[in-house]
Amino acid sequence: MELPKFVLADNTDFPNNLFVIHLEYPRFVIDLETEDIEFLEELDETEEVELKEEMDRLIDLAAAFYEREITRFAEDE
């Protein structure tokens, strides 16, 4: 099965939050309301340093994905 790079998620336990989940390495969940990031796998300190620049790019891609999905959703209504 081929998975998308990003997916949107919400949860009734967190009604004011919307999450983008990144399904490729490094896998993470970003809360778009707070911009908090939770990695889905353990990263050592070396990996965290190496991923710093990449994470900035991935966060921008996650935000662009969200905007694209919301635009498409609005167009479908």
C-alpha positions in Angstrom: 0.0 0.0 0.0 1.3 3.4 -0.9 0.8 6.0 1.8 0.7 9.8 1.4 3.4 11.9 2.8 1.0 13.8 5.0 -2.5 13.2 6.4 -4.8 15.4 8.4 -6.2 14.3 11.8 -8.6 15.6 14.3 -10.0 14.2 17.6 -13.1 15.1 19.6 -11.0 15.0 22.8 -9.1 18.0 21.3 -11.9 20.0 19.5 -9.7 23.1 19.0 -6.8 21.3 17.5 -6.0 20.0 14.0 -3.0 17.8 13.4 -0.9 17.0 10.4 0.9 13.6 10.5 4.1 13.1 8.5 4.3 9.5 7.5 7.8 9.4 6.1 11.1 9.5 8.1 11.2 11.3 10.4 7.6 10.5 11.3 6.0 13.1 13.5 2.7 14.8 14.4 2.4 18.6 14.4 -0.4 20.4 16.2 -1.2 23.3 13.8 -2.8 25.3 16.6 0.3 25.3 18.9 3.0 24.2 16.4 4.0 21.5 18.9 5.8 18.5 17.3 5.8 15.0 18.6 8.1 12.5 16.9 6.7 9.0 16.5 10.1 7.3 16.9 13.0 7.9 19.2 15.7 10.2 17.9 19.2 10.5 19.4 20.8 13.8 19.9 22.9 13.5 16.7 19.8 12.8 14.6 18.0 15.8 16.2 20.8 18.1 15.2 21.0 16.8 11.7 17.2 17.1 11.3 16.9 20.7 12.5 17.2 22.2 9.1 15.1 19.5 7.5 12.4 20.0 10.1 12.0 23.6 9.2 11.4 22.5 5.6 9.0 19.7 6.6 7.0 22.1 8.8 6.6 24.5 5.9 5.5 21.5 3.7 3.0 20.4 6.4 1.5 23.9 6.5 1.3 24.1 2.7 -0.4 20.6 2.7 -3.0 21.8 5.2 -3.7 24.9 3.2 -4.1 22.9 0.0 -6.4 20.4 1.7 -8.6 23.1 3.2 -8.8 24.8 -0.2 -9.8 21.6 -1.9 -12.4 20.9 0.8 -13.9 24.4 0.4 -14.1 23.9 -3.4 -15.9 20.6 -3.0 -18.7 22.1 -0.9 
